[in-house]
Amino acid sequence: MRPDFEFDTPHLPYAWHHVARMPEWVSPILLGAAAVLYFLPALVAVRRHHHNRAAIALLNLFLGWTGVGWALALVWAATAVQRPLAPSPPP
């Protein structure tokens, strides 16, 4: 579908002209997908009931944007989960 108006944006790269013409419902979907991808390490930690899930979520929140922080959080979320030992029965 061709828009009723033309964009006067010669300073933008060619690809951005197509982004400006996306349907309105596409932006929220892309934003949601980006948020899920960004918080993937925290979601993995919560889903696995990781004993350090709060620390993983904070690392992901504050340093995930670096890429290195995101990768570290994802690796940490995938490490072995320590389960508490069941108390031994009294003698």
N, C-alpha and C positions, 0 to 999 in steps of 0.2 A: 504494500500500500504506500502510495506516495503522499508525503505531508503537504498541507496546504501552503506551506511557506518554506523558504530556503534559508539555510543557516549561512550567515556571513562570518565564517570563522577560518580565514585563510591561514592564521597563525597556528592552528591545531594540525597535528599529523592526520593523515587520511583516515586512519582507523578510528579516530575519535568522532568523525562525522557519522559513522555508523552507530556508535554508542549513543549519540544524542538522539537518534531516531528509533531507539528500542521502545517497545510497548511499555506502558506504565507498570505493568505487573511484573516485569522482568527484574527491575532494580531490587525490590524487596526479596526476591528469591535469591539473587546473587549475593545480597548482603547477608542473608541468613546462612547461605552455604559458606561464605567466607568466615562468619562467626563460628560455625560448627567446626570448620577446618582449623581455625586459630585455637580454639579451646579443646581440640581433640585430645591432647595429653591429659588435661584435667578430666575430661569425660571418661577416658580409659581408666584413670586412677579411681574415679568414683565407682565405675561399673565393676571393677575388680576388687572393690573394698580394700584398696591399698592402705596400709597403716600410716603412710605419709601423704595421704591425698590432699590435705590442706596445704602442706608445704609445696606439693607439686602444682596445685592450683595457683598459689601465689607466685611461684617461679614462672609459670605459664603466663599469668596476668601481667607481671611487671617486666619480664625479660623475653617473653615469647616473640616480640616484634623483632628481636635481633636475629632470629633464625637459629643461632647457636643455642639460645635459651629454650627455644621451642623444641629443638632436637634433644637437648638434655632432659627436658621435662618428659618427652615421649619415651626416651630410654628408661628414665627413672620409673615412669608409670608401668613399664613393661617388665620391670625386675620382679623377682620373687616376692610374694606377699608373706610376711611373717604372721602366722596365726598364734594366738595365745595358747599356751599349753594348758590342757585340762588338769585341774587339780587332782593329785593322786589321792586315792581313798585312805582314810586314816588306818593305822595298823591295828 
